């Protein structure tokens, strides 16, 4: 199913089987929404005429409407989960990956945070975990949505501080020390450099690289200048830039750290990129076997394959990480 036409031929009949359920669920939701609006108006008017305080009127009317809509929309919600799981599982298998709706445990999440690749958060959610092997390396990708709590005089609310993909790659290449790649912060580079002076008791120094395009976009810090240049080859740097284009995201950053993999002869690379929400089945208000639905999801699986080939393929074959 790596070919879109083949994917449509395989997935189309499975989706068509669920089309009657989709239509029934959509009709139920629409009818329920109308009933919810009417119920809210009736309850609001009744309580208002009875002299109830306005906050009580609003809470009762809105609560009733939301309850009715939740009940009416339940079959549609469940169908959406089923379609998403089915499509992602089938496409993942076609691309040589495994899929689960949520990661068994968010791989290296604490390390992403401690290395400064992710901000701290008060509320977090993880979903869409993919794993596989290629070119002698292990690969994991999952999505994270991180929020921080904000407080004002009148209310408490949450703001998104990261919504994107987290990638872990384990490969057969020795890593020594720490090499951290962050985004170039312009006039704030001095502050960034000061904040990166030490990590887990190890002193980090700013490392200059010869590639001018890479220098304009990224800042590199490490414990060992020689090791950093050994890891950040021109091929890897080019592919890190390509990765940002592939993901259609922003602020790609990464780290190599010898402490991530104590095993001799292996290394690990962690990558974070702000991509927004991906791997969704699309609206259920259109036909399930709509080609655009499958094409969008199929293209996102192509992105995963491109990431694997971009970063795990040996340089002799055009990839970025030597073994």
PyMOL commands that set and color helices and strands:
alter all, ss='L'
color gray80, all
select helices_A, chain A and resi 4-16+19-49+54-94+109-114+186-195+212-217+225-231+234-247+258-260+291-312+315-317
alter helices_A, ss='H'
color red, helices_A
select strands_A, chain A and resi 98-100+123-134+137-151+156-171+178-183+198-199+202-203+205-206+218-222+250-257+267-274
alter strands_A, ss='S'
color yellow, strands_A
deselect
rebuild
show_as cartoon
